[in-house]
Amino acid sequence: MGFGMYSLIEAVVLTLNAVCVLHEERFLAKLPGWESAPAVPGYGEEATVKAQLFHLIRSIRTVMKYPLVPMNIFIIIFKLLFG
């Protein structure tokens, strides 16, 4: 079994799924700094790695929520047809 383009796309879609299903109140709110992480740092301030990671999670959950549905359907149908 080789590592091809389909395997790479499937891994990316599964990773995006994992980020999108994180529940805001049950999981993310328990992380220290989730609520206090500013979306955009002030002028001249560098965002910490933690704040950048929280912003990335928020962005993925916002932007990729609806495009992931057709991608998942395509992967499921492809797996059913071609194994």
N, C-alpha and C positions, 0 to 999 in steps of 0.2 A: 504494500500500500504506500503510494508515494504522497509527498506533500505538494499538492498543486494549488492552483489559483482558487478552486472551489473550497478546499480545506481552509485556506486563508480567509476567504469571505465568510465561511461558516463560523470560524473562530471569532471574527470581528462582530458578527451579528449576535452570537451567543454572549459575548462580553457586553455589548450594548444592551441586550436583554437583561443581563444581571444588574446593570446600573439602573435601568428604568424601573425594575420591580422593587427597588428599595423603598420601603414605606417611610413616609416623612415623620409621622408621629411615633411609630413603634421602634424604628431603628435610627434614623438620622438625627432625630431630636436628642437622642441620648449621647451622641458624640459631643465631646467638649468643644465648644466654639462654633457649633453649627449655626445657631441663631445669631451669634454676635459677629460672624464673619461678614465684613462689608462686601457688597457686590463689586464696588470699584473703590480702590484706595484713594486717599486724598492726593492732592497735587504734590509731587515730589516724594511721595511715600512708595516704598517697594512693598508689594503684596507678599505675604509669607507663603511658603509652600503649602501650608495647611489651607490658607484662604484660597489659593489658586486651585487646589484640589476640590474644595467645596464648591467653588464657582464652576469648575468643569462638570461636577456631578449635576448641579442645577441646570447647566446648559444642555447636557445630554438628555436629561429628563424632559426638558422643555421642547427641544428641537426634534429629537428622534422618536418621540412617542408615537406619532402617526405614521411616519415612513417605515417603522419597524413591522407594522402589521402586514403589509404586502410582502416585505422581505421574508418574514417568517412563513407566510403562506407558500411563497415560491420554494423555499427550502424544504418544507414539509412535502409538497407535491413532488419535487425533484427526488427526495429520498424515497418516497413511495414508489415512484416509477423506476428509478435506476438503482435503488438499494444503497 
